[in-house]
Amino acid sequence: MSKCDVKLYALSTCSHCRNTKDLLNNCGVEYECIDVDKLTGDERKAIVEEIRQINPSCSFPTIVIGDKVIVGFREDEIREALNL
């Protein structure tokens, strides 16, 4: 998978987000991670709006794998979406 195929919206202090990062790292998956709580101002507003388009509850982690959206740390769903 290319880096752009997997995108993770996370909070730096969230244990479920940390578990998701660990899973992706341990599986050798390249991904783009955005720690939303580390953003400020207009950049943060734009990313939150981006998340709301795919996950109206705007909860974390929100993972986009290709055209599939997974909300929460759902290891089985993540592995299935990545064909692992």
C-alpha angles and dihedrals in degrees: 000000000000121000093255093057094072123049125175123197107197147156116239092225098046117109092204089052090049090051090051092050090048092051093049092046094047090051091050093242117160110221144160113243124197115191097204095194090061093057124089141198121346093355090058092046091051093050093046089052089048090053092047089057091062100024112028092191089058092217128157141285099028111178125191115198110179103307095337121100120203120188117201131007100306103160096185093050092046092050091047093050090050093045091238 
